Amino acid sequence: MRRSRGLGETARKSMTVVGAAYSPFLFRDGRKDSLWAQALGPLENPDEHGLDRAQIVWLVGQHYREPYEAVFGPLPDSRLTEAGLVDDGEAVTGVFVKVGKAIAAYERQLSPGPSRFDRYVEALLSDDEDGAAVLTPDELAGLELFVGEAGCTNCHNGPLFTNHDFHNTGVSALPGLP
């Protein structure tokens, strides 16, 4: 099975964030219900970015102070984060949460672009026979199965081909994963 690589290797391949703004739950098991909460996990995961919250606040102060403070106000006293000093209980975690919200604001802008399938449907709706030729014969045969006998549209429907529900897909569980 393919896996994602960061500082280490993750248990599963990362899912795309393109179009994630439309999903009510994130991760394969739905353990996060907002983009900002999802965005924070990889930052602290030792196999992905491997940072702690104080390091993140330090990095924001070093590289993004001006844009951060323009949106969220002043960063906490830098002595909290220098040399790995401990969070005061709220300030560092508050910045960490705001970083997640800033990442989420960016991710919300990542919408899927038009696909060849979208062009095919548009051509059908406008009686454009040339445009309808965008799909190969094999793709058209697959589409016929998808919308017909295979029953794929029972779950894979709507503009993103998902009903956002959780399904047993037959993929075996990995040890240590929910």
C-alpha positions, 0 to 999 in steps of 0.5 A: 500500500502506498504511504505518505512521507514526511519526516517518517512514513505515515500508515496510509497515503494522505487524502487530498485537501482539494475540495475538503471544504465540502466535506462534513468530516475529515480523515478516513474515519471522520475523526475531525469535523472541521478543516482547522482541526484537521490541519493541526494534526500533521503539524504535531505528528512525528511522522509528518512535520514533527513539531510541537506547539512552541516551535510552531509559534516560534516559526510564525514569529520568525517568518509570518509575524506581520501577516499573522498579527494583521489578522489575529493581533499580537503574538504572545511574549516570545520568551514563551517559545524561545529555547522550547520554554513551556506554554503558559497554558493558553497563549501558545495553544491559542496561536496554534489554533489560529494557525490551524484556522489560517491553514483552513482558510487557505484550504477552503480555496482549493476547489476541484477544477473541471474534469473531462467528465464535467466537460462530457456532461456539459456537452451532453446538456448542450447537445454538443456531439464533438464535446461529448467525444471527450471520453474514450470508449472504455471510459464510456463503458465504465460510466455506463456500468457506474450509473447502471448495473454496478450501482455506484451512484448509490454512494458516489453521487453529487458534484464530488461523487460522494454522499460523505457517509462512511462505508466498509470498502473492504480495505483491511484495518491497519494495526494501531489505526482507528 
